């Protein structure tokens, strides 16, 4: 269990740690005798309970005249962790309406917690709730609404932390910035962090919107989109075998060929150099500059102008030139590389080159797993996909495919539900994942949950024939 005082650590920072560390368990918040509990699964909020009568789901339903006082009393007496199941069994309205009502209820309970100036929060790691006990909720939406609701300047200041800290885009963000439910002014501010800078400098860039900018920093830090950039001391591993090889090569070349010695030295330093430093171009270099510089380097390190003994080193340099050019001359690939570069500055234990390699491995694993799943080799696909989502946790398609493979085995269906939910948290409009989740609920006899998924899919795409057919069939099965 971890214990925090809200006077010191505001709720947004506590929840940010749960989200970025993908924790599973429950967070208990106590404020002046009121106790609220937020349940989490892999960094996603899935349920909330409160001992305040006005916060109870039963009270909300009675006040809205959706149920009688007697039915409200029965619901209030039910196990707090089973509220979702009991609520769906009551069939008060359409499944989609019930889902919307549950989301509104959770938001109404959670959002006031962001403005607490005192209290205690304790997180306890535990097994996640069963799928039928969960609320299908957008964690980023709740977080952002909670942070938007903060009006107390002291809480905002505490939430920002040390404004002298340097922040940058995270290379391992769980949520993609372009898919977060941001208002247009918020999105412009959030996307403006092009390179690492201090929080103070970032806020000064928006003198007319400093309050909104502060909330965006808090929100993006909590969701892991921004991360601190900390200077670390790099510890170089010494490859004794390679060192001996280099010493023998240097002895062969002698001091009469400084050009070859320079090439060998460059090849040996490549792992410690990012693409910009390697090509010796500024971070803001345009495409023409990069192409021109790459051509200069190819001529400079042409193997035909060097002794044969350094051929292997020159091939390493030329491959790196091609790799750097391929990444930096494409806007999308370059933006992704810049994110990885910022992440490597934050955590030197994993270099930007290692991060690129991991991304590449994740994509290769995904493609191979897709082929294996077609042939029916689900176990082989699962092995590849588990590594893919570990290396690229924001790969919604990989999470979806993992779910489709996992549900082939009844013993793994709970994990399949979590994979589909993760895909939907990354891409809320992922209709295939929504339909698959609905099918899985239906097969488990959770027809109310299945109907909610199908109706959500139709709200996104009103003309989706598959969603309409499944909604109709599920409705007949329920009758």
C-alpha positions in Angstrom: 0.0 0.0 0.0 1.2 3.5 -0.8 -0.1 6.5 1.3 -0.3 10.1 0.2 -1.5 13.3 1.8 -3.5 15.5 -0.7 -2.1 18.6 0.9 1.3 17.6 -0.5 0.5 15.4 -3.5 -2.7 16.4 -5.5 -5.0 13.8 -6.9 -4.0 14.4 -10.5 -0.3 13.5 -9.7 -1.5 10.4 -7.8 -3.7 9.2 -10.6 -1.0 10.1 -13.1 1.4 7.6 -11.4 -1.3 4.9 -11.5 -1.9 5.5 -15.2 1.7 5.7 -16.4 2.7 2.7 -14.3 -0.3 0.8 -15.4 -1.3 -0.3 -11.9 -4.1 -2.6 -11.0 -5.8 -2.3 -7.6 -7.9 0.3 -5.8 -7.3 3.8 -4.6 -9.1 4.9 -1.4 -9.6 8.6 -0.9 -10.8 9.8 2.5 -11.8 13.5 3.0 -13.5 14.7 6.2 -15.0 11.3 6.9 -16.2 10.6 3.3 -14.6 7.5 1.7 -14.5 7.0 -2.0 -12.8 4.1 -3.8 -11.5 4.1 -7.4 -10.9 0.7 -9.0 -8.2 0.3 -11.6 -7.0 -2.3 -14.1 -3.7 -1.7 -15.9 -4.0 2.0 -15.5 -7.6 2.3 -16.5 -10.4 3.3 -14.1 -13.1 0.7 -14.2 -15.4 1.4 -11.2 -16.0 3.8 -8.3 -17.8 3.5 -4.9 -18.6 6.1 -2.3 -20.1 5.9 1.2 -21.7 9.4 0.8 -25.4 8.8 0.3 -25.7 11.5 -2.3 -23.0 9.8 -4.4 -24.7 6.5 -4.6 -26.0 5.2 -7.9 -29.3 4.4 -6.3 -29.7 8.0 -5.1 -29.0 9.3 -8.6 -31.6 7.0 -10.2 -34.3 7.9 -7.6 -33.7 11.6 -8.0 -34.0 11.2 -11.8 -37.2 9.2 -11.2 -35.9 6.3 -13.1 -36.6 3.9 -10.2 -38.9 3.9 -7.2 -37.6 4.6 -3.7 -38.1 0.9 -2.9 -36.0 -0.3 -5.8 -33.4 2.3 -4.9 -33.2 0.9 -1.4 -32.7 -2.6 -2.9 -29.9 -1.3 -5.1 -28.3 0.5 -2.3 -28.2 -2.7 -0.2 -26.4 -4.6 -3.0 -22.7 -5.4 -2.9 -21.0 -2.1 -3.9 -18.7 -4.0 -6.3 -21.7 -5.6 -8.0 -23.6 -2.4 -8.7 -22.9 -2.5 -12.5 -24.3 -6.0 -12.9 -27.4 -5.2 -10.8 -28.0 -2.0 -12.7 -27.9 -3.7 -16.1 -30.3 -6.4 -14.8 -32.8 -3.7 -14.0 -33.2 -2.8 -17.7 -34.3 0.7 -17.0 -33.6 2.0 -20.5 -31.7 1.1 -23.7 -28.3 -0.4 -23.1 -26.5 2.6 -24.6 -28.5 4.9 -22.3 -27.5 2.8 -19.3 -23.8 3.0 -20.4 -24.1 6.8 -20.7 -25.8 7.1 -17.3 -23.0 5.0 -15.6 -20.3 7.2 -17.2 -22.1 10.3 -16.0 -22.4 8.9 -12.5 -18.7 7.9 -12.3 -17.6 11.4 -13.5 -19.9 13.1 -10.9 -18.3 11.0 -8.1 -14.7 11.3 -9.3 -14.3 14.9 -10.6 -14.8 16.7 -7.3 -11.8 14.7 -5.9 -9.5 16.7 -8.1 -10.3 19.9 -6.1 -9.7 18.5 -2.7 -7.2 20.6 -0.6 -6.8 18.0 2.1 -7.4 14.3 2.7 -5.6 11.0 2.4 -5.2 8.7 -0.6 -4.0 5.1 -0.3 -3.4 2.8 -3.3 -3.5 -1.0 -2.7 -2.5 -3.4 -5.4 -5.1 -6.1 -5.9 -6.8 -8.4 -8.5 -9.0 -6.5 -10.9 -12.7 -6.6 -10.8 -14.5 -9.2 -13.0 -15.5 -7.9 -16.5 -19.2 -7.8 -15.6 -18.4 -5.6 -12.6 -16.7 -2.9 -14.6 -17.9 0.3 -16.3 -16.8 0.9 -19.8 -15.2 4.3 -19.3 -12.8 6.6 -21.0 -10.0 7.3 -18.4 -8.5 10.2 -20.4 -12.0 11.9 -20.5 -12.5 11.6 -16.8 -8.9 12.9 -16.1 -9.2 15.9 -18.4 -12.7 16.8 -17.1 -11.3 16.6 -13.5 -8.4 18.8 -14.3 -10.6 21.3 -16.2 -12.7 21.6 -13.0 -9.8 22.8 -10.8 -10.2 26.4 -9.9 -8.0 26.6 -6.8 -4.7 28.2 -7.7 -2.9 26.4 -4.9 -4.0 23.0 -6.2 -2.9 24.0 -9.7 0.5 25.1 -8.5 1.0 21.9 -6.5 -0.1 19.8 -9.5 2.5 21.5 -11.8 5.3 20.6 -9.3 8.7 22.1 -9.9 8.2 24.5 -12.8 12.0 24.5 -13.4 11.7 20.8 -14.6 12.3 20.2 -18.2 9.5 18.3 -20.0 9.2 16.7 -23.4 7.0 14.4 -25.4 7.1 10.9 -24.1 8.2 8.1 -26.4 6.1 5.5 -24.6 2.8 7.3 -24.0 -0.2 5.0 -23.4 -2.5 7.5 -25.1 -2.0 9.1 -28.5 -2.3 12.9 -28.4 -4.3 13.1 -31.6 -7.0 10.8 -30.0 -7.4 12.5 -26.7 -10.8 14.3 -26.2 -9.4 17.8 -26.2 -11.0 21.1 -27.2 -9.4 22.8 -30.1 -7.6 25.5 -28.0 -6.3 22.8 -25.7 -5.1 20.7 -28.6 -3.1 23.6 -30.0 -1.4 24.1 -26.7 -0.7 20.4 -26.1 0.8 20.0 -29.6 3.0 23.0 -29.3 5.7 21.2 -27.2 8.0 20.5 -30.1 11.2 20.1 -28.1 12.1 19.8 -24.4 11.7 22.9 -22.4 11.0 23.8 -18.8 7.4 24.0 -17.5 8.1 27.7 -16.7 9.2 28.4 -20.3 6.2 26.5 -21.7 3.7 28.5 -19.7 5.4 31.8 -20.6 4.7 31.0 -24.3 1.0 31.5 -23.6 0.7 34.7 -21.6 -3.0 35.1 -22.5 -3.9 31.4 -21.8 -1.5 30.6 -19.0 -4.3 28.9 -16.9 -5.3 26.7 -19.8 -1.6 25.9 -20.6 -1.1 25.0 -16.9 -4.0 22.6 -17.0 -2.7 21.0 -20.2 0.7 20.4 -18.7 -1.0 18.8 -15.7 -3.2 16.7 -17.9 -0.5 15.6 -20.4 1.9 14.7 -17.5 -0.9 12.7 -15.8 -1.7 10.8 -18.9 2.0 10.2 -19.7 1.9 12.2 -23.0 4.5 14.6 -21.5 7.3 13.3 -19.3 10.2 14.8 -17.4 13.6 15.0 -19.1 16.2 14.2 -16.6 19.9 14.2 -17.2 21.5 10.9 -16.4 25.0 9.6 -16.4 25.5 7.2 -19.3 27.5 4.1 -18.4 29.2 2.7 -21.5 29.6 -1.0 -21.7 33.1 -2.1 -22.7 33.2 -4.8 -25.4 36.6 -6.3 -24.7 36.6 -8.4 -27.9 35.7 -5.4 -30.1 38.3 -3.3 -28.3 41.0 -5.8 -29.0 39.9 -5.9 -32.7 40.1 -2.1 -32.8 43.6 -2.0 -31.3 44.9 -4.5 -33.8 43.3 -2.5 -36.6 44.9 0.7 -35.3 48.3 -1.0 -35.2 47.9 -2.0 -38.8 46.9 1.5 -40.0 49.4 3.3 -37.9 49.3 7.0 -37.6 49.8 7.7 -41.3 46.2 7.3 -42.2 44.2 9.6 -40.0 41.2 9.5 -42.4 40.7 5.8 -41.8 41.3 6.2 -38.1 38.5 8.8 -38.0 36.1 6.5 -39.9 36.8 3.7 -37.4 36.2 6.0 -34.5 32.9 7.3 -35.9 31.7 3.7 -36.5 32.5 2.8 -32.9 30.5 5.9 -31.5 27.3 5.4 -33.6 25.3 3.8 -30.7 25.9 7.0 -28.7 24.8 9.4 -31.4 21.3 10.3 -32.5 20.6 10.9 -36.2 20.9 14.7 -36.0 24.3 14.5 -34.3 25.5 11.8 -36.7 24.6 13.8 -39.8 25.7 17.0 -38.1 22.4 18.9 -38.9 20.3 21.0 -36.6 17.0 19.6 -35.1 15.1 22.0 -37.4 16.9 21.0 -40.6 14.6 20.8 -43.6 14.5 17.8 -46.0 16.8 19.3 -48.6 19.5 19.9 -45.9 19.3 16.4 -44.7 19.5 14.8 -48.2 22.4 17.1 -49.2 24.3 16.2 -46.0 23.7 12.5 -46.5 25.1 12.6 -50.0 28.2 14.4 -48.7 28.8 11.8 -46.1 28.3 8.9 -48.6 31.0 10.4 -50.8 33.3 11.0 -47.8 32.9 7.4 -46.7 33.0 5.7 -50.1 34.7 2.3 -49.5 36.5 2.6 -52.8 38.7 5.4 -51.3 39.7 3.5 -48.2 41.9 0.5 -47.4 40.1 -2.8 -47.5 40.8 -3.4 -43.8 38.2 -0.8 -42.7 35.5 -2.0 -45.1 33.3 -3.4 -42.3 33.3 -0.1 -40.4 32.4 1.9 -43.6 29.5 -0.4 -44.2 28.2 0.3 -40.7 28.5 4.1 -41.4 26.7 3.8 -44.8 23.9 1.8 -43.3 23.4 4.4 -40.6 23.4 7.2 -43.3 20.6 5.4 -45.1 18.7 4.8 -41.9 19.0 8.4 -40.8 17.9 9.7 -44.2 14.9 7.3 -44.3 13.7 8.5 -40.9 14.4 12.2 -41.0 13.1 12.9 -44.5 9.6 11.6 -43.7 7.4 13.8 -41.6 5.6 11.0 -39.8 8.6 8.9 -39.1 10.6 11.9 -38.0 7.9 12.9 -35.5 7.9 9.4 -34.0 11.7 9.5 -33.9 11.7 12.8 -32.1 9.3 11.3 -29.5 11.6 8.4 -29.0 14.6 10.7 -28.7 12.8 12.7 -26.0 12.1 9.5 -24.1 15.7 8.4 -24.3 16.8 11.6 -22.7 14.4 10.9 -19.9 15.6 7.4 -19.4 19.1 6.6 -20.6 18.8 3.0 -19.7 17.0 2.5 -23.1 18.6 4.4 -25.9 16.7 5.9 -28.8 18.2 3.3 -31.1 16.9 0.6 -28.8 13.5 2.2 -28.8 13.5 2.3 -32.6 14.5 -1.3 -32.6 11.6 -2.2 -30.2 9.1 -0.4 -32.4 10.3 -2.2 -35.4 10.2 -5.6 -33.6 6.6 -4.8 -32.4 5.5 -4.1 -36.0 7.2 -7.2 -37.3 5.6 -9.3 -34.5 2.2 -7.8 -35.3 2.5 -8.7 -39.0 3.7 -12.2 -38.3 1.0 -12.7 -35.6 -1.6 -11.7 -38.1 -0.4 -14.3 -40.5 -0.3 -17.0 -37.8 -3.8 -16.1 -36.6 -5.1 -16.7 -40.2 -3.6 -20.2 -40.2 -5.1 -21.0 -36.7 -1.8 -20.8 -34.8 -3.3 -18.7 -32.0 -0.7 -19.6 -29.4 2.2 -18.5 -31.7 0.4 -15.3 -32.4 -0.2 -14.6 -28.7 3.5 -15.0 -27.9 4.4 -12.5 -30.6 1.6 -10.1 -29.7 2.4 -10.0 -26.0 5.9 -8.8 -26.9 4.5 -6.4 -29.5 2.2 -4.6 -26.9 5.0 -4.5 -24.4 7.3 -2.8 -26.9 4.5 -0.6 -28.4 1.8 -0.2 -25.8 0.0 2.3 -28.0 -0.5 -0.2 -30.8 -4.4 -0.5 -30.8 -4.4 -3.0 -33.7 -2.0 -5.3 -31.8 -4.2 -5.2 -28.7 -7.3 -6.0 -30.8 -5.6 -8.9 -32.5 -4.3 -10.2 -29.1 -7.9 -10.1 -27.9 -9.2 -12.1 -30.9 -6.5 -14.8 -30.3 -7.0 -15.0 -26.6 -10.7 -15.5 -26.8 -10.2 -18.8 -28.7 -9.4 -20.3 -25.3 -12.2 -20.0 -22.7 -9.7 -19.8 -19.9 -8.2 -16.6 -21.4 -11.5 -14.7 -22.1 -11.0 -12.4 -19.2 -7.6 -11.4 -20.6 -9.3 -11.0 -24.0 -11.8 -8.6 -22.6 -9.0 -6.5 -21.1 -7.2 -6.5 -24.5 -10.3 -5.3 -26.3 -10.8 -2.6 -23.6 -7.2 -1.5 -24.0 -7.7 -1.2 -27.8 -10.8 0.9 -27.2 -9.0 3.1 -24.7 -6.4 3.9 -27.4 -9.0 4.2 -30.2 -12.5 4.9 -28.8 -13.9 4.6 -32.4 -12.5 1.1 -33.0 -15.7 -0.5 -34.1 -14.3 -4.0 -34.7 -13.0 -4.0 -31.2 -16.3 -2.8 -29.9 -18.2 -5.5 -31.8 -15.8 -8.2 -30.7 -16.2 -7.1 -27.1 -19.9 -7.2 -27.5 -19.8 -10.7 -29.0 -17.6 -11.9 -26.1 -20.1 -10.5 -23.5 -22.9 -12.1 -25.4 -21.2 -15.5 -25.4 -20.8 -15.2 -21.6 -24.5 -14.4 -21.1 -23.9 -10.7 -20.4 -26.5 -9.6 -22.9 -27.0 -6.1 -21.4 -23.3 -5.4 -21.8 -23.3 -6.8 -25.3 -26.2 -4.6 -26.3 -24.4 -1.6 -24.9 -21.4 -2.4 -27.1 -23.5 -2.8 -30.2 -25.4 0.4 -29.6 -22.2 2.3 -29.0 -20.9 1.0 -32.4 -24.1 2.2 -34.1 -23.7 5.7 -32.5 -20.3 5.9 -34.1 -21.4 4.5 -37.4 -25.2 4.6 -37.8 -25.0 2.7 -41.1 -23.0 -0.2 -39.8 -24.9 -3.3 -40.9 -23.0 -5.7 -38.8 -23.6 -3.8 -35.6 -27.4 -3.5 -36.5 -27.7 -7.2 -37.1 -25.9 -8.1 -33.9 -28.0 -5.7 -31.9 -31.2 -7.2 -33.4 -30.1 -10.8 -32.6 -28.9 -9.9 -29.1 -32.2 -8.2 -28.5 -34.1 -11.3 -29.6 -31.9 -13.5 -27.4 -32.6 -11.3 -24.4 -36.4 -11.6 -24.9 
